[in-house]
Amino acid sequence: MTPPDGLERGVYANRTLNLRSVQAIGYDMDYTLIHYRTDAWERTAFEHATRVLAAGDYPVAGLVFEPDRYLQGLVIDLDLGNLVKATRFGYVIQAQHGTRLLSFDELRTTYNGVTVDLNNPRFRFMNTLFTISESALYAQFVDRLDDGTIPGPLGYDELYRIVSAALDESHMTGALKAEIVADPDRFCDVDPSTAQTLIDQRLAGKRLLLITNSEWAYTKAMMSYAFDRHVPSGSWRDLFDIVVVAAAKPRFFSEVEPVFRVVDAERGLLQPHWGPLKTGDVYHGGCARQVEQSLGLTGAEILYVGDHLFGDVHVTKSALRWRTALIMRELEAEIAAAMAFASDEAELRRLMTEKSALEDGLAQARMALLRPGDDGTRDAVEALRAALRTLDERIAPLARAAGELGNPTWGPMMRAGNDKSLFARQVEKYADIYTSRVTNLGLRTPFAFLRAARTSLPHDLMPREIAPE
């Protein structure tokens, strides 16, 4: 079913999900209920991290933030200081060392026999928009380590830990979030329909939860900014049965942690809490099992919606068997770009089918040359090779354009060449559904039956291929 606002606003199911059977819906906050302007947020995070690094005597002069050069779903190779894009099978199809793209020959030599395994500590998966600033900073630091601006001896893995720690410190000190709270209009892209989506879910009998890693002070300020004006009561708190802050995901979903109740909303004072979580209260820490026990629900009765592929979706699905929804706002631009390219994509497919037929013909002709009785086959081979060269000249610009859709450096987030990307495979594996924003769930209503599409296989025949002669 095509949504009212087009494919960009669709809800896509990897596994069929009957929303009528879902009794509770939990939400992350950052980049889920509240979407940030990535350029503004990540640029500010980048700048705060450079100040932390400068205080540690690392050279930061001349560092630049160019978000279009990086992409969610890339992987950092900590052994070699490379950013890589891999297929769903872990084969690297594109890489850059520092900020320099590797040539085809370099790529083939470097990753011959190597597959990206996300369980291998050598590889760090950049699976959220918060990693854009991290990728940009790390790539430039690799350049500076290579040219001696950053003195060694220092490994690329140690360099990553330095960069990651600087970004973590910029978040933990509160200066970054204080800047956002002081000027939220600069950083936030508020969708007014989000509140109505949550209200509709409550009207349909769903119990709503807010489970965020952000601390109470920041959560209160940002949720008030984004929702109070769109809620009839004037308070975002009335949208949720239970609020959990400082959740420490992904541990929240897999471990048992102590929980505290926020007893003073203004000052954020905490009190140890035992027993069920009560409707209307705010809690600090805790664990998912306690949420389940408090609601009297388990597994497939709960849907969790978040933007972090590992922290929100992977662990939730693996440890608890909750249903999962992944929010990817950048999906809208990717789908729009693909739709604009649709006619060129059809032409590219037609040319590739023609190329396949020519290649088959060339293979047959070359085999015929090896058999007794040439009968002019050599001329046929040369003619087929010439036809292929001509065809490749027509294919090349279309193939380049297809490889740049969504991001001029790395191409589509969900594709790697002709294959699904490693990121797409993780989405497919752990997210029951995915969509670009929470309000898309509202377009489908809380009573929707979200059916997974029939998947295609290489031997599946297209309708035109099985038409009667």
N, C-alpha and C positions, 0 to 999 in steps of 0.2 A: 504494500500500500504506500503510495506516494504521499508524504505529509503535505498539509496545506501550504507551507512555505517552501516546498521544493525538497530535493534530495539532500541538500545541505543540512536540513533540519530533521532528517530522519532518525529513527531509533533502529539500530541494526542488531539483530540477534545471532549470536554464535550458537546458543542453545535456547530452545523454546522456553519462554517465560510467561506464565499466566499471572498477571499482576493481581488478579482477583484472589489468588491464593497467598499473596504476600500480606502479612499482618502488621509488619513494622518496617519502616524505611529509615536507615541511618545515613547521615550526610557528613562528608568532610566540608570544611569551610573554604580554605584557600584554593583558588582555581577550580572550585566546584560550585558552591553556593555564591561565592564572590569571585568574579573573574577580574584579573588584573591585566592592565595593558603591559604586555610582556616587555616591550622595549623600555618603558619607564621603570618598571619594577626591577628587571634584571640589570639595567644600566646602573641604577642606584645601588643594587647589591654589589655589582662589579666595583663601583667607586669606593664603597665602604671597605671592601676586601683589600683594595689596593692601599688604602690608608693603614689597615692592619699590617700588611706586608711591609710597607715603608717603615713602620715603627720597629719592625724586626730587621731593618737594614737590608732589605731586598730591593733591587733596582726596579722601580715602577714607572719612571719617567718615559713618556711616549707610548704607554700601553693604551690601546683603543678598544672600544666595545663595538663590534659589528655583528649584531644578532643574526642577520641574514646568512652569515657564513657558517652557522651552526644549526643543529636540528635535534629535536627530541628523538630518542631512539638510537643514537649513535653509541658506540662502545669505545672506551679508552683502553688501549693496549698498554698496560703499565710496564711491560718489559721493554718496549721499543719507543714509547713516547708518541704513539700514533693515535689518531682518531680514525675509526673504521666504521664502514657500513657493511652489514652482512645480510645474506639471505636467510630465510627461515631455517636452513640447514647449517647455518654458521659459516658458510663460505664467504670470504671477504671479496667484495666486488669493487670497493673504492676505499681509499685511505689517504690520509695526509699526515706527514711527520711535522709536528709543530703546526705551522700555518702553510706548509708547502704540500701541494697535492702530489702524490706518488704517480709516476708514469705507469703505463700498463706493464712494461718490463720489470720495473721495480716492484710493482704489486705482485706480479707472478712469482718473482724470486723470493720476496719477503714472506709471502703467505702460502708458498707451496707446501702442501701437506698439513697446514694449520687450519683448524676450524675454531670458531668462537664458541666457547662453552661458558655459559653464564655462571656455572658452578665453580669455574676455575678462578682463583683469586687474581690471576693475571689480568682478567678483563673486568672492567667496571661499566655497568650498564647505565646510560644516561636516560632514565625513563620518566622524567618529569620536566616541565618547563623551567623549574628552578635550576636545572643543570645547564641552561644556556650560558649563564654568566660563568659557571665553573669551566665549561668547555673552552670559552673564549680566553679566560685567564690562563688556563693550563697550556693551551696551544702556544701562546706567546711566551710563557715561561720556558717551554721546551726549546724554543728558538734561542732564548737568552742563556740557557744552560749549554747549548751546543756551541755558541760563539764565545763562551767564556765570560759573558757579562755577569752571570751568576756563577760564582766559583764552585768548583767541585772539591773533592769527589762527592758526587751526589747522583743517585740513581733516579730514573724516571718515576719509579714507584714512590720514592721518598719525596720527589718534587710534587707529585699529586697530593700526598698527605699534607704538605705545606700549604698548597693552594686551597684544599678542602677545609683545612683547619681555619684558615683566614676567613673563608665564607661563613663557616659555622660561628666563628667568634663575632662576625659582623651581625649575625642574626641574634646571638645570645645576649650581646651587650644592650640590646634594645634601641640603639640609635637608629638603625634602619627602620624598624617598625614605628618608632616615634615620628620619623619623617613622613611615613605613610599616613599615620593617624592625623598628623597636622594638616595634610593636604590630600585627602582621599580622592577628590575629583581628578587630580593629576594622575593617580595610579589605577583607579578602579573604572571598570566598564560595567555599570549596573544595568541589569536586565529587569525592568519593573515587573515582568510577568512571572518571575521566579516566586514571588510571594503568593500569587494566586495559584500557582502549581501546588505549593505546599498546603494552602488552604483547602484546595480541592481534594488533596489526598487525605486530609483530616476529615473532611465531610464524608468521604467514602469509607471512613472507619479505620484508616491506617494510623498507627502510633508512630510518631516521628521522633527521631533522635538526632542530635548534633554531636558528633565525635570528632574532635579536632586536636591536633598537636599544639596549636597556639595556646598561649597562656590566657587567663581569664581577662586581664585588663585589655589586651589587644582584641580578643574575641568580642567582648562587650562593646568596645568602641566601633569596630568594623561592622558588626551585625546591626547595631543601632543605625549606623550611617546607611547601610544598604537596604534595611527592611522596615524600620519603624514607620516611615512615611507611606508604606504600601500595605500596612496591616491595619484593619479597622480599629483595633484596640489601641494602636499606636505603639505597641511593644512587640519586638521580635520574639520575646520569651514565650508569648502565647502560641507560637507555631510549634513548639517542641514539648514533648512529654518529659524528656530527659536531656540534659546538656552535660557533656563530658569534655573538659578542656585538659591541656597538658597530657594527652592520652598516651604519648610515647609510642605511637604506631611505628613499626609493625608489632612491637612486643605486646601491645594491648590485645592483639588477636591471638597470641600464642602462649602467653605467660600469665601467671597470677601475680598481680601487683597490689600494694595497699591503695586504698581509696580515701579521699578526704572530701568533705562537703564544704562548699563555699558558704560561710555563714554571714558574711558581710559583703554584699555585692559591690559596695563603693570602694572599700579598702582591700577586698580580696582576702579577708581572713579565712583560714582553713581550720577545720575540726576533723579529727579522725572519725571514720564512719564504718559501721559494721551492719550487716544485714542488707535487705533489698534496697535498691535505689528507688527513691520516691518521685512520683510525678511532680513536675514543677521545680525541682531542685537542680542545682548546678554542682557537678562533682569534678574533682581534680584527680586524674590518674584512674586507677582501677583496671578492670579487664573485661573482655567480651563475655566471658562465662558468667560474670556477675550480672551483666546486662540481660543475658538469656534467662537467668534464674529470676530476675526481677520482673521480666515481662511474661514469664511462663511460656517462652517460645524458643525454638531451636532451629538450626539448619535452614532449610528452604523457606521457612516462614519469614525470614528476615532478608531484606535486600540492603546491601551497602553500596553507596554511590560516592565515588571519589575520583581524583585525577591521577593519583600516583600508582603506577602499574604494579609496583612491588608492595609498597606500604599499605595501599588501600584495597588492592584486588587480589594479588597473588596469595598473600598469607591468609587473607580472609577466606578465600576459596579452599586453600589447602588445609588449614587448621580447623575450620569451623563448618565448612560446606554451606556457608551463607550464599545466597544468590548475590551476584556482583554486577555493578554497572560502572563503566569507565567513561569519564568526561574528557573529551578532547576538543577544545574550541578550535584548534587549528585544522580540524577535519573539514570545517566549512570552506576554508580557502582551498584545501586540497581537492574537494569535490567540485567546487566551482571551476578550478583550473582544468580538471579532467573533462568537465562538461564543455568548456570552451574549446577544448582540443578534440572533441568527439569526432568531427569530420576528418581531421588529420589522422586521428587514431584509426578510423575505418580504412583510410587510404594506406596507412602503414601496414595494417593487417593484410590488406589485399596484396600489397607488394611483397610482403613476407611469404604469403602463400605462393605467389608466383616464383619467388626465389627458391622456395623449397622444391617446387616442381622442376626448375632448371637444375638444381643441385642433384636431384635424383636422376635426371637425364644425363648429367655429366658423369655421375658415378657409373651408370650403365655403359656409357660410351667408353670410359676408361677401362672398364672390364672387358669390353669387346676388343680393345686394342691388344689385349693379352692373349686373345684366342686366335687360332689360325684363320687367315682370310680377312685382311684389313678392310677392303672394299670402301675406302674413303672415310673410315671412321675417324682418322686423325683430323680431317677437316671439320668434322662434326664437333670434336672435342674443342678445337680452337674457337669455333662459332659459339658454342655454349659458354666458354670462358669469357668471351667478349660480351655476350649478352648479360652475364652475371656482373661484370665490371660496370656496365651501363646502368644496370638495375641498382647496384650498390650506391652509385652516385645520386640516385633518386631517394634511396632509403636513408642515407646518412643524415641529411638535415632534419628529417622527421624523427629519426631515432634520437638525435641530440636534443631536440625540443621535448620529446617525451621524457627524457632523462633529467630535464630541468624543471619539470612541473612541480610547483609548490615551493621549491628552494633551488636557486640557481647553481649552488655548489653540490648539493647532495640529492636533489630530486625529491620525489614523493616520499613522505614519511612511511607509508604502508607498503611501498614496493621497493624491490631491489632488482633493477633490470626487468626481466620478464617474470621474475618470481616475487613471492611475498617477502617482505623484509623480516628480519629477526624480530623487530618490534611488533609487526603485524602478527607474527606467530605467537608472541607472548599475549597479545590482546585476545587472539583466537582461543588460546589455551585457558586463560584465567578469567576473562570477562564474559559473563553470560550475555550481556548486551553492551553496546557502546553507542555514544551519541555526542554531539558537540556541546550541548548545554542542558541544564536541568529542565528548563522550560519545554524542551522537546517532549519530555515525559508528560507534561500537561497537555500538549497537543494530541497525545494518544489517549489521555484520561487514565485514571487509576483502575479502570476495568478492562484495559486492553489485553488481548492475547497476542503476545509478540512471538511470531513463528520464525524459526531459523530457516533460511533459504536452503533449498536443495543444493548441496555442494557439487561442483563439477570435478570430473576426473579426466586425465589426459585422453582416455579412450572414449569419453562421451562424444556423441555425434551432434553437431549443430543441426537444427531443423532443415536447413538448405542441403545438408549433406545426405539426408535420408529421404528427400523428396522423391516420389515415384518418377521413373523415367518416362 
